[in-house]
Amino acid sequence: LYSAFHHIKFKSMKFTSSILLVLSALHSVKAAVETSNFNDNNGVNPCSTSVSIDCVLKSGESCVSDTASDGKIVPWAWYPKSECGETQKADITYKMCNNNDSGTIALNGGETYAKFTGNAISDSKFAGDFEPGCKEVTITEDLAKCRANPVGIQMSGAIKERTGKNGCYSYAFNKSRSKAIPTTEVIEARLYEHKCENCGDTSVAIGCSFMSNGKKRSCISNDREFTFLNMPKSACDGVSVEATITMRQCNNGKGTIKPNENLSSQKFKGNSIANASSSEDLGPGECVETVTTQFMDTCKSNFPMSINLKPQGTCKCYLFKTAKIDSYDGPIDNNPEIENSGGRQDAGTPLVLWITEIADPNGNNNRRFIELYSPNKRGYVINESISLVKFRGGKNTHTENYVSLTGLRIDKNGFLLICNDTDLVDACEYTPGSSNNFLDDSMGKNDWAIAEVNIETPLTSRIIDIFGVPGKGAKNSNQNFVGGRAFRKARVNTPNGIWTIDEWIVAPSIGDTKYADSVGASETSPGCWYGAGMDCTEDLVGPPTVSPAPSSEADKNLNYRYDAATYDGGAKKTKDGKGGKGGTSTPKAPSKKRRRSRL
């Protein structure tokens, strides 16, 4: 399970995830089922025999089922449900062998047989005396699709030339089972409501939806056994479903309801949805809605969710739902085609991610953003424990509020943007929590980094990529871009945990000057970087003022070098500069969408 975004709001209009499972009946060539048996008969009159069964379709494919290590039958084919009930011709070959060097086996007619679907095959070869050697019989039968077609053979008798213990026995069986590809009922997304007229005339509702084949589908229903997705076990690893979870509570009465803050809750997978609206006062006819995003691991099965509205008093209004995913052992001729869901792109390689643009356009705070880029994980939901952190105003420790990137999605072009307003910044899906002032009015004077934040001991956070020199202060340096932007040069092809000004273009390069050369919002380029993403080549020609590579002593002082392995409070530099003690970093709660409405 990937949990909801730490400290992040999402833009629901841009959900475009879909799931398409391309399944078909696949067949593999399997050997015949054979059993060899050596009856020791206490070492007096040993008898060696064997029997086998083979099943081959007229098309040449095997119809023999395998047996898994846990003893369960593995179907030899999977068919669409529309084909179930149809039949196909198959040749079934039964074989018995007397493997003794000498000695005739007198077959026991009551215990020697060959059967198909429980019916005995009548053939004189499998009766009477059986000299050393093998006998086989092939029959043609109709095999029903999506069911078992059991076949069995048994050989039993005694060696005529020997007396006393002289028994011979061999047995083989195969279910020749094929199955239907599991399908799920498609239910249109909706809210499921529970009314509590005897509890302050309140109501609660839960919605769970995801995109599949271009349509919004529900992942819950009124049926507790409802399964919204079937997934082959061979294809689930690393694939998740992006679900929109909606929790709504309403006051349908005439008086104001004050929920019990300690007992009212909204939960997903047993965990409270922090910063949810469950404890807010509800006026007459008023509803409050919380919307979050959850990623459901398709290798898992149950994803419970609940809402509990408890007004002051003894009653409660409670609703519980479970999103269910079923898995099966069937084959699949392709990996599931997942668009903007838990992707598989370069699944075996580590995520590569760096900062490509930091924008603080003059006069438009809502258009501020930070752009990250990955060359190898497009459409990828970040599973790594990494965050976007800020060093404010020359401090050498990052701030306590930061944006966890875990669970966020890199778009199809390789970009991930954090912005103040998703409606104003192209390609941006996520905003920081509204209360933390993360992208504040000092953006151009702050230092920014992608880091592995150690929650318990934040001073050991590992810097992955960085802009600026924590502890130095950017106010009077060419790092300062207040009213402008900083973006990465085209030659950069890897993150750099060591600040290198020559990798950046800073506009305006303020230094000791005023903001005369400020950059407007139209001069920023969210969602594109030197040919990657949208067509924005004109934006990348160059800013009004370009900071040069370090040449002056002032610029060189910006090239402090960090210990590449660990950021220790901003203290480890090769030049002068003292480290300091940072504050404790605590991930903020997932944000939500609230909608107050009058009924």
C-alpha positions as CSV (number, residue, x, y, z in Angstrom):
1,L,0.0,0.0,0.0
2,Y,1.2,3.5,-0.9
3,S,-0.3,5.9,1.6
4,A,-1.9,9.2,0.8
5,F,0.4,12.1,0.0
6,H,2.2,13.6,3.0
7,H,1.2,17.2,3.2
8,I,0.0,17.3,-0.4
9,K,-3.2,18.2,-2.1
10,F,-4.1,16.7,-5.4
11,K,-5.8,18.0,-8.4
12,S,-8.6,15.5,-9.0
13,M,-9.4,16.8,-12.5
14,K,-6.1,15.4,-13.8
15,F,-6.6,11.8,-12.8
16,T,-6.2,9.8,-16.0
17,S,-5.3,6.4,-14.6
18,S,-6.6,3.3,-16.4
19,I,-6.1,-0.4,-16.2
20,L,-6.3,-2.7,-19.1
21,L,-5.5,-6.4,-18.6
22,V,-4.8,-8.1,-21.9
23,L,-5.5,-11.7,-21.2
24,S,-5.8,-14.8,-23.4
25,A,-5.7,-18.5,-23.3
26,L,-2.0,-19.5,-23.4
27,H,-0.8,-23.1,-23.7
28,S,2.6,-24.6,-23.0
29,V,4.0,-27.9,-24.1
30,K,3.8,-30.3,-21.2
31,A,5.0,-33.9,-20.9
32,A,2.6,-36.7,-20.4
33,V,1.7,-37.7,-16.9
34,E,3.6,-40.9,-16.1
35,T,3.9,-43.1,-13.1
36,S,6.4,-45.9,-12.7
37,N,6.0,-48.4,-9.9
38,F,8.2,-51.1,-8.5
39,N,6.4,-53.6,-6.3
40,D,9.1,-55.1,-4.1
41,N,6.8,-57.9,-2.8
42,N,9.2,-58.3,0.1
43,G,12.0,-59.1,-2.3
44,V,10.5,-62.3,-3.4
45,N,8.7,-61.6,-6.6
46,P,9.4,-57.9,-7.5
47,C,7.3,-56.4,-10.3
48,S,8.1,-53.3,-12.3
49,T,5.3,-51.4,-14.2
50,S,4.4,-47.9,-15.5
51,V,1.4,-46.1,-16.8
52,S,1.0,-42.7,-18.5
53,I,-1.6,-40.3,-19.9
54,D,-1.1,-37.7,-22.5
55,C,-3.6,-35.1,-23.8
56,V,-2.9,-33.1,-27.0
57,L,-5.4,-30.8,-28.8
58,K,-5.8,-31.2,-32.5
59,S,-4.0,-27.9,-32.8
60,G,-0.9,-29.6,-31.2
61,E,-1.1,-27.9,-27.8
62,S,-0.9,-29.9,-24.6
63,C,-4.0,-30.2,-22.4
64,V,-2.3,-31.7,-19.5
65,S,-2.6,-29.7,-16.2
66,D,0.5,-29.1,-14.0
67,T,0.6,-29.4,-10.3
68,A,2.0,-26.5,-8.2
69,S,4.4,-27.0,-5.3
70,D,1.5,-26.6,-2.9
71,G,-0.4,-29.5,-4.6
72,K,-2.9,-27.3,-6.3
73,I,-3.8,-27.9,-10.0
74,V,-2.5,-25.3,-12.4
75,P,-5.0,-24.9,-15.3
76,W,-3.5,-25.7,-18.7
77,A,-5.5,-22.8,-20.3
78,W,-7.5,-19.8,-19.5
79,Y,-10.5,-18.7,-21.6
80,P,-12.8,-15.7,-21.8
81,K,-16.1,-16.4,-20.1
82,S,-17.8,-16.0,-23.4
83,E,-16.1,-19.2,-24.6
84,C,-17.0,-21.3,-21.6
85,G,-19.2,-24.3,-22.5
86,E,-17.6,-24.7,-25.9
87,T,-15.6,-27.8,-26.7
88,Q,-12.6,-28.7,-28.7
89,K,-11.2,-31.9,-30.0
90,A,-8.3,-33.6,-28.2
91,D,-6.4,-36.8,-28.6
92,I,-5.9,-38.6,-25.3
93,T,-3.3,-41.4,-25.2
94,Y,-3.3,-44.1,-22.4
95,K,-0.2,-46.2,-22.0
96,M,0.5,-49.3,-19.8
97,C,4.0,-50.9,-19.6
98,N,5.2,-54.3,-18.2
99,N,8.8,-53.4,-17.5
100,N,9.9,-56.8,-16.2
101,D,12.5,-58.7,-18.1
102,S,10.3,-61.8,-18.0
103,G,6.9,-62.7,-16.6
104,T,3.4,-62.3,-17.9
105,I,1.1,-60.0,-15.9
106,A,-2.5,-61.3,-15.6
107,L,-4.5,-58.1,-15.5
108,N,-7.2,-57.8,-13.0
109,G,-10.3,-56.8,-15.0
110,G,-12.0,-55.1,-12.1
111,E,-9.0,-53.0,-11.1
112,T,-7.4,-52.2,-14.5
113,Y,-9.0,-49.4,-16.5
114,A,-8.6,-46.3,-18.6
115,K,-11.2,-43.5,-17.9
116,F,-12.2,-40.2,-19.4
117,T,-14.5,-37.9,-17.3
118,G,-15.3,-41.0,-15.1
119,N,-16.3,-43.2,-18.0
120,A,-14.3,-46.3,-18.7
121,I,-12.6,-46.8,-22.1
122,S,-13.4,-50.2,-23.5
123,D,-10.4,-51.7,-25.2
124,S,-9.2,-55.3,-25.3
125,K,-5.5,-54.2,-25.1
126,F,-6.0,-53.4,-21.5
127,A,-7.5,-56.8,-20.6
128,G,-6.2,-60.4,-20.2
129,D,-2.5,-61.4,-20.2
130,F,0.2,-58.7,-20.6
131,E,3.6,-59.8,-21.8
132,P,6.7,-57.6,-21.1
133,G,6.5,-54.5,-23.2
134,C,4.0,-51.6,-23.6
135,K,0.4,-51.1,-24.9
136,E,-1.3,-47.8,-25.7
137,V,-4.7,-46.6,-26.8
138,T,-5.5,-43.2,-28.3
139,I,-9.0,-41.8,-28.3
140,T,-10.5,-38.5,-29.5
141,E,-12.7,-36.7,-27.2
142,D,-14.4,-33.3,-26.8
143,L,-12.8,-31.3,-24.1
144,A,-15.1,-28.7,-22.5
145,K,-13.6,-25.3,-21.9
146,C,-13.4,-23.7,-18.4
147,R,-13.8,-27.0,-16.6
148,A,-12.0,-30.2,-15.6
149,N,-11.9,-33.1,-17.9
150,P,-10.4,-35.8,-15.6
151,V,-8.5,-38.7,-17.2
152,G,-7.1,-41.7,-15.3
153,I,-5.4,-45.0,-15.8
154,Q,-4.8,-47.9,-13.5
155,M,-2.9,-51.2,-14.0
156,S,-3.3,-54.0,-11.5
157,G,-2.5,-57.7,-11.7
158,A,0.0,-60.5,-10.8
159,I,2.9,-62.2,-12.5
160,K,1.5,-65.6,-13.6
161,E,4.8,-67.5,-13.5
162,R,5.4,-66.6,-9.8
163,T,3.7,-67.7,-6.7
164,G,3.1,-66.0,-3.3
165,K,3.5,-62.2,-3.3
166,N,3.6,-61.3,-6.9
167,G,1.4,-58.2,-7.3
168,C,1.9,-55.4,-9.8
169,Y,0.3,-51.9,-9.6
170,S,0.6,-48.5,-11.3
171,Y,-1.8,-45.5,-11.4
172,A,-1.8,-42.0,-13.0
173,F,-4.4,-39.3,-13.1
174,N,-4.8,-35.7,-14.5
175,K,-7.7,-33.3,-14.2
176,S,-7.0,-31.6,-17.6
177,R,-8.5,-28.4,-16.2
178,S,-8.9,-25.2,-18.0
179,K,-10.5,-22.1,-16.4
180,A,-12.3,-18.9,-17.2
181,I,-10.5,-15.6,-17.0
182,P,-11.9,-13.9,-13.9
183,T,-14.0,-10.8,-14.7
184,T,-15.4,-8.2,-12.4
185,E,-18.7,-6.4,-12.4
186,V,-18.3,-2.8,-13.7
187,I,-20.0,-0.4,-11.3
188,E,-20.2,3.3,-12.0
189,A,-18.5,5.4,-9.4
190,R,-20.8,6.9,-6.8
191,L,-21.0,7.7,-3.1
192,Y,-22.5,5.1,-0.8
193,E,-24.5,6.8,1.9
194,H,-25.7,5.7,5.4
195,K,-28.4,7.8,7.0
196,C,-28.6,8.1,10.8
197,E,-32.0,9.7,11.5
198,N,-31.8,8.7,15.2
199,C,-28.4,10.2,15.6
200,G,-29.0,13.9,15.2
201,D,-30.4,13.3,11.7
202,T,-26.9,12.9,10.3
203,S,-25.5,10.9,7.4
204,V,-22.1,9.7,6.3
205,A,-20.9,8.5,2.8
206,I,-17.9,6.8,1.3
207,G,-16.8,6.8,-2.4
208,C,-13.9,4.9,-3.9
209,S,-13.2,5.3,-7.6
210,F,-10.5,4.6,-10.2
211,M,-10.1,5.1,-13.9
212,S,-10.2,2.0,-16.1
213,N,-10.5,2.1,-19.9
214,G,-11.2,5.8,-19.9
215,K,-14.2,5.4,-17.5
216,K,-14.5,6.1,-13.8
217,R,-15.4,2.9,-11.9
218,S,-16.3,2.2,-8.3
219,C,-14.0,0.1,-6.2
220,I,-16.7,-0.6,-3.6
221,S,-20.4,-1.6,-3.7
222,N,-23.3,-2.6,-1.5
223,D,-22.2,-6.2,-1.9
224,R,-19.5,-7.0,0.8
225,E,-18.0,-9.7,-1.5
226,F,-17.7,-7.3,-4.5
227,T,-14.3,-7.5,-6.1
228,F,-13.4,-4.6,-8.3
229,L,-10.3,-6.0,-9.9
230,N,-8.9,-9.4,-10.7
231,M,-5.1,-9.5,-11.2
232,P,-2.8,-12.3,-12.3
233,K,-0.3,-13.0,-9.6
234,S,2.5,-13.0,-12.2
235,A,1.7,-9.4,-13.1
236,C,0.9,-7.7,-9.8
237,D,4.4,-6.9,-8.6
238,G,5.1,-3.2,-8.7
239,V,1.6,-2.4,-10.0
240,S,-0.8,-0.3,-8.0
241,V,-4.3,1.2,-8.6
242,E,-4.7,4.9,-8.1
243,A,-7.9,5.4,-6.2
244,T,-9.8,8.5,-5.2
245,I,-11.3,8.1,-1.7
246,T,-14.2,10.5,-0.8
247,M,-15.5,10.8,2.8
248,R,-18.6,12.9,3.4
249,Q,-20.5,13.7,6.5
250,C,-23.7,15.7,6.6
251,N,-26.0,17.4,9.1
252,N,-29.5,16.9,7.8
253,G,-31.2,18.4,10.8
254,K,-32.0,22.0,12.0
255,G,-29.4,22.4,14.7
256,T,-25.6,22.7,14.7
257,I,-23.7,19.5,15.3
258,K,-20.4,19.5,17.2
259,P,-18.7,16.2,16.5
260,N,-16.7,14.5,19.3
261,E,-13.2,15.2,18.2
262,N,-11.7,12.1,19.9
263,L,-14.2,9.6,18.6
264,S,-15.1,10.9,15.1
265,S,-12.7,9.5,12.5
266,Q,-12.0,8.8,8.8
267,K,-9.8,5.9,8.1
268,F,-8.2,4.0,5.2
269,K,-6.5,0.7,5.8
270,G,-6.9,1.2,9.5
271,N,-5.0,4.4,9.5
272,S,-6.6,7.8,10.2
273,I,-6.7,10.2,7.4
274,A,-5.0,13.0,9.2
275,N,-6.2,16.6,8.7
276,A,-9.6,15.2,7.7
277,S,-12.8,17.1,8.3
278,S,-14.4,14.7,10.8
279,S,-14.2,17.0,13.8
280,E,-15.6,20.2,12.1
281,D,-18.8,21.7,13.3
282,L,-21.7,21.2,10.9
283,G,-24.4,23.8,10.6
284,P,-28.0,22.9,9.6
285,G,-28.1,21.3,6.1
286,E,-24.3,21.4,5.8
287,C,-21.9,18.7,4.5
288,V,-18.2,18.5,4.7
289,E,-16.3,16.3,2.2
290,T,-12.7,15.0,2.4
291,V,-11.0,13.7,-0.8
292,T,-7.6,11.9,-0.7
293,T,-5.7,9.7,-3.1
294,Q,-4.6,6.2,-2.1
295,F,-2.5,3.7,-4.1
296,M,-3.6,0.1,-3.7
297,D,-1.0,-2.6,-4.3
298,T,-2.5,-5.1,-6.6
299,C,-0.6,-7.9,-4.9
300,K,-2.7,-7.2,-1.8
301,S,-6.4,-8.1,-1.4
302,N,-8.4,-6.0,1.1
303,F,-8.4,-2.2,1.5
304,P,-10.9,-1.3,4.3
305,M,-12.1,2.3,4.8
306,S,-14.5,3.8,7.3
307,I,-16.1,7.0,8.5
308,N,-17.4,7.6,12.0
309,L,-19.4,10.8,12.8
310,K,-20.1,10.9,16.5
311,P,-22.0,13.9,17.8
312,Q,-21.7,14.9,21.4
313,G,-23.7,12.2,23.1
314,T,-24.0,8.5,22.9
315,C,-25.0,7.8,19.3
316,K,-22.8,7.5,16.2
317,C,-23.2,7.5,12.5
318,Y,-20.8,4.9,11.1
319,L,-20.1,3.4,7.6
320,F,-17.5,0.7,6.6
321,K,-16.5,-0.4,3.1
322,T,-13.8,-2.6,1.7
323,A,-12.2,-2.4,-1.7
324,K,-11.2,-5.9,-2.8
325,I,-8.7,-7.2,-5.3
326,D,-8.6,-10.8,-6.3
327,S,-5.6,-12.6,-7.7
328,Y,-5.3,-15.8,-9.7
329,D,-2.5,-17.9,-11.1
330,G,-3.5,-17.5,-14.7
331,P,-1.2,-16.6,-17.6
332,I,-1.1,-13.2,-19.2
333,D,0.3,-12.5,-22.6
334,N,1.4,-9.0,-21.6
335,N,2.0,-7.0,-18.5
336,P,-1.1,-5.0,-17.6
337,E,-1.1,-1.7,-19.5
338,I,-1.2,0.8,-16.7
339,E,-1.5,4.5,-17.7
340,N,-0.7,6.8,-14.9
341,S,-1.0,4.2,-12.2
342,G,1.7,2.2,-10.4
343,G,4.0,2.0,-13.4
344,R,6.6,-0.6,-14.3
345,Q,9.0,1.5,-16.4
346,D,12.6,0.5,-15.7
347,A,11.3,-1.3,-12.6
348,G,14.7,-2.9,-11.9
349,T,16.7,0.4,-11.9
350,P,16.9,3.0,-9.2
351,L,15.0,6.3,-9.6
352,V,17.0,9.2,-11.0
353,L,15.5,12.6,-10.1
354,W,16.9,16.1,-10.0
355,I,15.6,19.7,-9.8
356,T,15.3,21.4,-13.2
357,E,13.5,24.7,-12.4
358,I,12.6,26.8,-9.4
359,A,10.3,29.7,-10.2
360,D,9.5,32.8,-8.2
361,P,7.9,35.0,-10.9
362,N,7.6,38.6,-10.0
363,G,4.2,39.8,-8.8
364,N,2.4,36.4,-9.0
365,N,2.9,34.3,-5.9
366,N,0.3,31.7,-7.0
367,R,2.5,30.8,-10.0
368,R,5.5,29.7,-7.9
369,F,6.7,26.2,-8.5
370,I,9.5,23.7,-8.2
371,E,10.0,21.3,-11.1
372,L,11.7,17.9,-10.8
373,Y,12.7,15.7,-13.7
374,S,13.4,12.0,-14.1
375,P,14.9,10.6,-17.3
376,N,14.1,6.9,-16.4
377,K,10.8,6.8,-14.5
378,R,8.0,8.3,-16.5
379,G,4.6,7.5,-15.2
380,Y,6.1,6.2,-12.0
381,V,4.7,6.4,-8.5
382,I,7.6,7.2,-6.2
383,N,8.1,4.4,-3.8
384,E,11.4,5.7,-2.4
385,S,11.5,7.6,0.9
386,I,12.6,11.0,-0.5
387,S,11.4,14.5,0.1
388,L,11.7,18.1,-1.2
389,V,13.3,20.2,1.6
390,K,13.9,23.9,2.1
391,F,16.8,25.8,3.8
392,R,15.3,29.1,4.7
393,G,17.2,32.4,4.7
394,G,20.8,31.2,5.0
395,K,20.1,28.6,7.8
396,N,22.2,25.5,7.6
397,T,19.3,23.1,8.6
398,H,16.3,22.5,6.6
399,T,12.9,23.6,7.8
400,E,10.6,21.3,9.7
401,N,7.9,21.4,7.0
402,Y,8.8,19.7,3.9
403,V,7.1,17.8,1.0
404,S,7.3,14.0,1.0
405,L,7.6,12.8,-2.5
406,T,6.7,9.2,-1.6
407,G,3.4,8.3,-3.3
408,L,3.5,11.1,-5.8
409,R,3.5,10.4,-9.5
410,I,6.0,11.5,-12.1
411,D,4.1,12.4,-15.2
412,K,4.4,10.7,-18.6
413,N,7.0,13.3,-19.7
414,G,9.2,12.6,-16.6
415,F,8.2,15.7,-14.6
416,L,6.9,16.2,-11.1
417,L,5.9,19.7,-10.1
418,I,5.0,21.2,-6.7
419,C,3.2,24.5,-7.0
420,N,1.0,27.0,-5.2
421,D,-1.9,26.7,-7.7
422,T,-2.5,23.7,-10.0
423,D,-4.9,25.7,-12.1
424,L,-2.3,28.4,-12.9
425,V,0.8,26.3,-13.4
426,D,0.9,23.9,-16.4
427,A,1.7,20.3,-15.8
428,C,1.5,20.7,-12.0
429,E,-0.6,18.1,-10.1
430,Y,0.4,18.8,-6.5
431,T,0.5,21.7,-4.0
432,P,2.0,21.8,-0.5
433,G,-0.4,21.9,2.4
434,S,-2.0,25.3,2.5
435,S,-0.9,26.1,6.1
436,N,2.9,25.5,5.8
437,N,3.9,28.4,3.5
438,F,6.4,26.1,1.8
439,L,6.7,28.1,-1.4
440,D,6.8,31.4,0.3
441,D,7.9,35.0,-0.5
442,S,11.6,34.2,0.1
443,M,11.8,31.4,-2.5
444,G,14.6,33.1,-4.4
445,K,16.7,33.5,-1.3
446,N,16.2,29.9,0.0
447,D,18.2,26.7,-0.7
448,W,16.3,23.7,-2.0
449,A,17.1,20.0,-2.1
450,I,15.8,16.5,-2.8
451,A,16.8,14.5,0.3
452,E,16.3,11.3,2.1
453,V,15.0,12.8,5.3
454,N,15.7,10.8,8.5
455,I,12.6,11.5,10.6
456,E,14.1,10.3,13.9
457,T,17.5,12.1,13.4
458,P,16.9,14.7,10.7
459,L,20.4,16.0,10.9
460,T,21.6,12.8,9.1
461,S,19.3,13.5,6.1
462,R,21.1,12.5,2.8
463,I,21.2,15.2,0.1
464,I,20.5,13.8,-3.4
465,D,20.3,17.0,-5.4
466,I,20.6,20.6,-4.2
467,F,20.3,24.3,-5.3
468,G,22.2,26.7,-3.0
469,V,24.5,26.5,0.0
470,P,22.8,26.0,3.3
471,G,24.3,28.2,6.0
472,K,25.8,30.7,3.5
473,G,22.8,32.9,2.7
474,A,21.8,33.9,-0.9
475,K,20.6,37.5,-0.3
476,N,23.7,39.2,-1.7
477,S,24.9,36.4,-4.1
478,N,24.3,35.4,-7.7
479,Q,22.3,32.5,-6.3
480,N,19.5,34.9,-5.5
481,F,16.6,34.9,-7.9
482,V,13.8,36.7,-6.0
483,G,11.2,37.8,-8.6
484,G,12.7,35.4,-11.2
485,R,13.7,31.8,-11.7
486,A,16.6,29.4,-11.7
487,F,16.8,26.5,-14.1
488,R,19.3,23.7,-14.9
489,K,21.5,23.8,-17.9
490,A,21.0,21.3,-20.6
491,R,24.2,19.4,-20.1
492,V,23.1,18.2,-16.6
493,N,22.3,14.5,-16.8
494,T,22.4,13.4,-13.1
495,P,21.5,14.7,-9.7
496,N,24.2,16.5,-7.8
497,G,24.3,16.6,-4.0
498,I,27.1,19.2,-4.2
499,W,26.1,22.8,-5.1
500,T,27.7,23.7,-8.4
501,I,26.6,27.1,-9.8
502,D,27.9,26.3,-13.2
503,E,25.0,23.8,-13.6
504,W,22.5,26.6,-13.3
505,I,21.1,29.6,-15.0
506,V,19.8,32.2,-12.6
507,A,17.5,35.0,-13.7
508,P,17.8,37.7,-12.6
509,S,21.2,37.4,-11.1
510,I,20.6,40.0,-8.4
511,G,23.7,40.1,-6.2
512,D,23.6,43.6,-4.7
513,T,21.2,45.1,-7.4
514,K,17.5,45.7,-7.2
515,Y,14.8,43.7,-9.0
516,A,15.1,45.5,-12.3
517,D,15.4,42.4,-14.4
518,S,12.6,40.4,-12.8
519,V,11.0,37.4,-14.6
520,G,7.3,37.2,-15.3
521,A,5.2,34.1,-15.1
522,S,5.1,33.9,-18.9
523,E,8.9,33.5,-18.9
524,T,8.8,30.4,-16.8
525,S,8.6,26.9,-18.4
526,P,6.7,24.4,-16.1
527,G,6.6,20.9,-17.5
528,C,9.4,21.2,-20.0
529,W,13.2,21.2,-20.1
530,Y,15.3,21.3,-23.2
531,G,13.1,19.1,-25.4
532,A,11.5,17.0,-22.7
533,G,7.8,17.6,-22.1
534,M,5.7,20.2,-23.8
535,D,6.9,22.3,-26.7
536,C,8.5,25.3,-24.9
537,T,11.7,25.9,-26.8
538,E,11.1,29.7,-26.9
539,D,11.0,29.8,-23.1
540,L,14.4,28.1,-23.0
541,V,16.3,30.6,-25.2
542,G,17.5,32.5,-22.2
543,P,16.4,34.7,-19.3
544,P,16.9,38.5,-19.2
545,T,20.0,38.1,-17.1
546,V,22.2,35.0,-17.1
547,S,24.7,34.4,-14.3
548,P,28.0,33.2,-15.7
549,A,30.1,30.3,-14.5
550,P,32.0,31.1,-11.3
551,S,34.7,33.5,-12.0
552,S,34.7,36.1,-9.3
553,E,35.8,35.3,-5.8
554,A,32.2,35.9,-4.6
555,D,30.8,33.4,-7.0
556,K,33.5,30.8,-6.1
557,N,32.4,31.1,-2.5
558,L,29.1,29.6,-3.5
559,N,30.9,26.3,-4.5
560,Y,31.0,24.8,-1.0
561,R,31.3,21.1,-1.3
562,Y,29.3,18.8,0.9
563,D,30.2,15.4,2.1
564,A,28.6,13.3,-0.7
565,A,27.2,10.6,1.6
566,T,25.5,12.5,4.4
567,Y,24.2,16.0,5.1
568,D,25.0,16.6,8.7
569,G,23.1,19.8,9.5
570,G,24.8,21.6,6.6
571,A,28.1,21.4,8.5
572,K,30.3,19.2,6.3
573,K,32.0,21.5,3.8
574,T,35.5,21.5,2.5
575,K,35.8,25.3,3.0
576,D,35.0,27.4,6.0
577,G,31.5,27.3,7.5
578,K,30.2,25.9,10.7
579,G,27.4,23.4,10.9
580,G,24.3,24.0,13.1
581,K,21.6,22.0,14.7
582,G,18.4,21.7,12.7
583,G,14.9,21.3,13.8
584,T,13.0,18.1,13.9
585,S,11.4,17.3,10.6
586,T,8.0,15.8,10.8
587,P,6.0,14.8,7.7
588,K,2.7,16.7,7.5
589,A,-0.6,14.9,7.1
590,P,-2.2,14.3,3.8
591,S,-4.2,17.2,2.5
592,K,-7.8,16.9,1.4
593,K,-10.4,18.6,-0.7
594,R,-13.2,20.1,1.4
595,R,-16.5,21.1,0.0
596,R,-19.1,22.7,2.2
597,S,-22.5,22.6,0.7
598,R,-26.1,23.4,1.6
599,L,-28.5,20.5,1.2
